[in-house]
Amino acid sequence: MSDCFIIGGGVIGLMTALELRESGADVTVVDRGPVGQESSWAGGGILSPIYPWRYSDAISDLANWSQRQYPGLIAKLTASTGIDAELIRSGILNFDSDEITRALPWGHKYKCEINVIDQTEIRNLAPALYSDSFDSGLWIPGIFQVRNPRLVKALGKHLQELGVRIIEGESLTNIRIVNDAVTEVEVGNREFDCRTVVVACGAWTGEVLESILHDRIVKPIRGQMILFDSQPGVLSSVAVAGGNYLIPRADGLTLAGSTVEDVGFNKDTTTEAFAELKSFATGLLPALKKSDIKKHWSGLRPQSITECPIISGVPEIQGLFINSGHFRNGLTLAPGSARLIRNLIEGSDAFMDLALFSLDRTAKV
Ligand SMILES: Cc1cc2nc3c(=O)[nH]c(=O)nc-3n(C[C@H](O)[C@H](O)[C@H](O)COP(=O)(O)OP(=O)(O)OC[C@H]3O[C@@H](n4cnc5c(N)ncnc54)[C@H](O)[C@@H]3O)c2cc1C
């Protein structure tokens, strides 16, 4: 018997497993596919919301705490697994100058350096960007990015080294509840005794819990992305304009994203999104016109019914917890969310008010 079953092995489930294992628990992760191959693989890996000032204090505080954990976490994972998840302080260059009035007070409040820069400074920072159409920009130098497919791979390997059991290719079929307490999980056609379950099924969390909560608390929002086979050094910072972004990787690949589409559990890619992302990317960084597009993919972001992550116990059911609904920011918020769910399970003091993310607060009842 495992002390704790984590259902879903995306970045949220894997980091939750790490927190619980490090606290001494015996942990099993169950994923119906290979771990880390859904939204956590499909994302861009920017370790900040692209417009951080648009979010609530709860999300800003959770992001702040999480961002501070990344350097230590990546160093630990690299040392233990040999997988370098490429944590790079590439900063964000934002061209939406109408955001300045909201961005600067937010930066001041959260001690996040944000500089308003003119065209000459933009050219110095990113000479290859087509900056003539921008008089000014916002430069946020302290933001990191991570190579998320490698992050989830490293997390999976590290967890196995720590003795976490990972069951892949099998779905959760039932959570057995007796006298208002979890007693068992059914995975495929096997049954496991357990007293603590954390549901971290990303966009599928609403479906997985629907029969217990009688409501879909999380829904999928599709995001499409394209990848250019570009040259190293052509761009060194993340560039944001009009809701889209470019992310340069260390080996020269450039990601361009992303769409935000409410189309259910449909992961198809579309020719419209391809054209839109290509036009955005080559307009902002004309050098990309000469680069091949290597890949086009989509992922399903988990959006909770109030756009705030749900990091919570299920009221009146002992031993059932939810860590989900991180929408566009799950890679950013994973370390803090994992710590908070550990605090909830242990009943220990937390670095934030746990009530901010509780199901009571977010459920549409
Ligand atoms: C295009 C795009 C760009 C993004 N860019 C960023 C970014 O730059 N920065 C950032 O912070 N965030 C970004 N995100 C958001 C981020 O990727 C997500 O918030 C995050 O990955 C959610 O993690 P998760 O573990 O909750 O979900 P997932 O990674 O989707 O994991 C859920 C897991 O649950 C499993 N599962 C589902 N149902 C069952 C079941 N019944 N039984 C067992 N297992 C099950 C699935 O197989 C899956 O592995 C982006 C997302 C997309 C799509």
PDBQT file of the ligand as one rigid body, heavy atoms in Angstrom, charges set to zero:
ROOT
HETATM    1  C1  LIG A 401       0.554  25.990 -25.920  1.00  0.00    +0.000 C 
HETATM    2  C2  LIG A 401       0.763  26.104 -24.428  1.00  0.00    +0.000 A 
HETATM    3  C3  LIG A 401       1.710  26.987 -23.940  1.00  0.00    +0.000 A 
HETATM    4  C4  LIG A 401       1.948  27.072 -22.549  1.00  0.00    +0.000 A 
HETATM    5  N1  LIG A 401       2.968  27.866 -22.105  1.00  0.00    +0.000 NA
HETATM    6  C5  LIG A 401       3.218  27.936 -20.771  1.00  0.00    +0.000 A 
HETATM    7  C6  LIG A 401       4.306  28.709 -20.290  1.00  0.00    +0.000 A 
HETATM    8  O1  LIG A 401       5.085  29.285 -21.080  1.00  0.00    +0.000 OA
HETATM    9  N2  LIG A 401       4.495  28.794 -18.939  1.00  0.00    +0.000 N 
HETATM   10  C7  LIG A 401       3.677  28.156 -18.052  1.00  0.00    +0.000 A 
HETATM   11  O2  LIG A 401       3.879  28.298 -16.842  1.00  0.00    +0.000 OA
HETATM   12  N3  LIG A 401       2.651  27.389 -18.487  1.00  0.00    +0.000 NA
HETATM   13  C8  LIG A 401       2.398  27.262 -19.816  1.00  0.00    +0.000 A 
HETATM   14  N4  LIG A 401       1.358  26.508 -20.269  1.00  0.00    +0.000 N 
HETATM   15  C9  LIG A 401       0.443  25.913 -19.296  1.00  0.00    +0.000 C 
HETATM   16  C10 LIG A 401       1.014  24.667 -18.685  1.00  0.00    +0.000 C 
HETATM   17  O3  LIG A 401       1.560  23.852 -19.706  1.00  0.00    +0.000 OA
HETATM   18  C11 LIG A 401      -0.070  23.921 -17.905  1.00  0.00    +0.000 C 
HETATM   19  O4  LIG A 401      -0.707  24.788 -16.986  1.00  0.00    +0.000 OA
HETATM   20  C12 LIG A 401       0.514  22.748 -17.127  1.00  0.00    +0.000 C 
HETATM   21  O5  LIG A 401       1.284  21.940 -17.958  1.00  0.00    +0.000 OA
HETATM   22  C13 LIG A 401      -0.578  21.921 -16.463  1.00  0.00    +0.000 C 
HETATM   23  O6  LIG A 401       0.042  20.811 -15.868  1.00  0.00    +0.000 OA
HETATM   24  P1  LIG A 401      -0.813  19.594 -15.354  1.00  0.00    +0.000 P 
HETATM   25  O7  LIG A 401       0.141  18.630 -14.744  1.00  0.00    +0.000 OA
HETATM   26  O8  LIG A 401      -1.943  20.104 -14.531  1.00  0.00    +0.000 OA
HETATM   27  O9  LIG A 401      -1.491  19.001 -16.676  1.00  0.00    +0.000 OA
HETATM   28  P2  LIG A 401      -0.915  17.967 -17.812  1.00  0.00    +0.000 P 
HETATM   29  O10 LIG A 401       0.493  18.256 -18.134  1.00  0.00    +0.000 OA
HETATM   30  O11 LIG A 401      -1.904  18.014 -18.917  1.00  0.00    +0.000 OA
HETATM   31  O12 LIG A 401      -0.959  16.594 -17.059  1.00  0.00    +0.000 OA
HETATM   32  C14 LIG A 401      -2.151  15.917 -16.733  1.00  0.00    +0.000 C 
HETATM   33  C15 LIG A 401      -1.862  14.429 -16.777  1.00  0.00    +0.000 C 
HETATM   34  O13 LIG A 401      -2.995  13.701 -16.297  1.00  0.00    +0.000 OA
HETATM   35  C16 LIG A 401      -3.103  12.501 -17.042  1.00  0.00    +0.000 C 
HETATM   36  N5  LIG A 401      -4.465  11.988 -16.924  1.00  0.00    +0.000 N 
HETATM   37  C17 LIG A 401      -5.617  12.541 -17.386  1.00  0.00    +0.000 A 
HETATM   38  N6  LIG A 401      -6.675  11.769 -17.058  1.00  0.00    +0.000 NA
HETATM   39  C18 LIG A 401      -6.196  10.695 -16.375  1.00  0.00    +0.000 A 
HETATM   40  C19 LIG A 401      -6.786   9.558 -15.774  1.00  0.00    +0.000 A 
HETATM   41  N7  LIG A 401      -8.124   9.327 -15.805  1.00  0.00    +0.000 N 
HETATM   42  N8  LIG A 401      -5.981   8.643 -15.159  1.00  0.00    +0.000 NA
HETATM   43  C20 LIG A 401      -4.633   8.828 -15.115  1.00  0.00    +0.000 A 
HETATM   44  N9  LIG A 401      -4.018   9.908 -15.679  1.00  0.00    +0.000 NA
HETATM   45  C21 LIG A 401      -4.791  10.830 -16.284  1.00  0.00    +0.000 A 
HETATM   46  C22 LIG A 401      -2.729  12.915 -18.456  1.00  0.00    +0.000 C 
HETATM   47  O14 LIG A 401      -2.309  11.799 -19.234  1.00  0.00    +0.000 OA
HETATM   48  C23 LIG A 401      -1.602  13.930 -18.207  1.00  0.00    +0.000 C 
HETATM   49  O15 LIG A 401      -0.310  13.356 -18.276  1.00  0.00    +0.000 OA
HETATM   50  C24 LIG A 401       1.142  26.333 -21.646  1.00  0.00    +0.000 A 
HETATM   51  C25 LIG A 401       0.202  25.427 -22.148  1.00  0.00    +0.000 A 
HETATM   52  C26 LIG A 401       0.016  25.298 -23.519  1.00  0.00    +0.000 A 
HETATM   53  C27 LIG A 401      -0.977  24.287 -24.032  1.00  0.00    +0.000 C 
ENDROOT
TORSDOF 0
